[in-house]
Amino acid sequence: MKMIDSPLLTLETAASKFAALGSEQRLHVLQTLVRAGEDGLSMGALGEKSGITGSTLTHHLKILAAAGLVRQERQGRSIICAGADYKEVHALSDYLLRHCCADATTEKDCPHG
């Protein structure tokens, strides 16, 4: 399994980031932004693609941004949203997989060999 160079998260930081993803809508918003790539999406496009609009979208983005998983940028009159520095998303998944199979009794017990 290829691990990218990402910052190590503490238990508390990881729990905070996972808590921000504790809503199906927020997880869907993050997935939509990750799928969009580095260029991100405007608020309108994000709302259209995710099916979440208005103040509800703003609320979810605020929580995701506070957790460091989404960043928001203004370009002219539009707000462009992007999956946060992908390092944060990778760091969160790396946190779960960091000790993958550490307690497996044999290599064949580990799906990631």
Protein Blocks (a to p, Z undefined) as FASTA:
>chain_A
ZZdddddddfklmmmmmmmmmpfklmmmmmmmmmnomnopafklmmmmnopahjllmmmm
mmmmmnopaccddehjbccdddddfklmmmmmmmmmmmgoklpcbfklpmnZZ
